[in-house]
Amino acid sequence: MSWLQYDPNPVHTGGVGDCAVRAVAKALDISWEEAYTRLSVAGYLMGDMPNSDIVWGSVLRAEGFVRDVIPNTCPDCYTVRDFCQDNPSGVYVLKSENHVATVVDGTVYDSWNSEMQVPFYYWTRKEELNGQSLL
């Protein structure tokens, strides 16, 4: 199994739009409320919405994450499930077309099964990139 249901939003009623908050909360091992606050402050300072790619990316970057691209071997068929199989260890935040999810040790943590999404790029901590320390 490469998906576990994860929804730390304390009052989630099935709405949408907080995937970046959930992903950042899981990646940084913080509460949904703390992730929301960090993203909101960053968004305010940047003049953008908290769930904007540039905003949540800046929060991850400040925590030692770096962005990398998905290999272009099959850009339309490489799925989150494939990524999980190829990356059995480490913490990754994946960006797909209209979604953000976190993978930890080969398992995607999300409020719904997003394994079939096609990721475009991902964030990971510097020391976890390719299993080598880059610090």
N, C-alpha and C positions, 0 to 999 in steps of 0.2 A: 504494500500500500504506500503510495507516495502523497496522499492527501489526508490531512486531519482538519476537522472543522475547528475554526478558531475565530471567535468574535468577542473581543474584550470590551466592546462598547456596552456600558452598563445599562443603557436604556434603549438599545437597538430594537426597532420594531419592524425590521425587514426593509428598511429604507436603503438607499444607495448613496454613494458619494463619499463615504469615509474610508475607502480602501487604502488610501495613502496613510491615513491615521493608524489603521490596523497594522499595516505593513511596517511602519516606523516603530510602533509599539513593540511588535514582535522582534524586529531586528535589534532594537536597542534594549530589549528586556525591561521596558518601562510600562506604566499603566497607559490605558487609552487616553485618560485625562491629561497626563503629562505630555504624551505625544501630540495631542490636539493643541495644547498650550504652546509647545515649542513651534509647531507648524504655524499657528496663528500669529505668534510674535514675528517669526521669520517672514511670513507673508505680508504682515503689516509693514515691516521694515523694507521689504523689497517692492511694495506696492502691487502685490499679486495675491491670488487666492491660496489658502493653506494647502490645497490638494494639487496645485500646479506642479508640474514636473521639476521646474527649476527651484521651487521652494523646498519640497521634500528632499530633493537632491542636495541642496545646500545644507540641510540639517544632517543628512547622512555624511556629507563631506566633512563637516565640523566634528563628527565623531570618528573620523579616521577611515571612512569608506572611500573607495575609488570606483569610478564607472568604467565598464568594459563592454564590448559589443559581443553579440552572439555570433559565432562563426557563420559565414555565409554559404555553407555547404548545401543547405536546403531551406531557404528563408521562408517558405510557405508551409513547410511540413515539420519543422523542428518545434516540438511542443514543450510546455512546462514539464510534462512527465519525462520527456527525453532529457531535459536539463537536470532534473532530479536524479536520473539514473547516471548521468555523466558527472555529477557533483555530489558524491555521497557524504562529504563532510564540509563543514563551513556554514556561514550565514550569508545569504544572498537576498537582495531585493530585486525582483524582476519586474520590468515594465513591458506590458503588452499594449495592444492598440488603445483600449480604454480602461485599463486596469493595472493595479499594482498588487503584488503578493510577495510574501517572504518564504524562502526555502531555508530550512535549517536541517543540516545533516541528511540531505536527500529527501526531505518531506516538505511538501508545500502546506503552509498554514494559511487558511483562508476561510471566509464565512460560507463559501460555496466551492464546489469542486471545479477549480480553474485549470486542471491538468491539461486540457486540450487547447488552451490559449497558446498563441504563438508569441514568444517573447522577442523583443527588439534589442534590449540591452539589460544590463544588470549592474548592481552595486555590490561590493563586498569589501570587507576590511582589508587593508593593505597587507597585513601579515597572513591573510588567508588566500590571496590571489595566487592561483596555480600551486597551492601548497607550499609556497616559499615565503620567507620573511622578506618584506621589501622595506622595512623600517631602517 
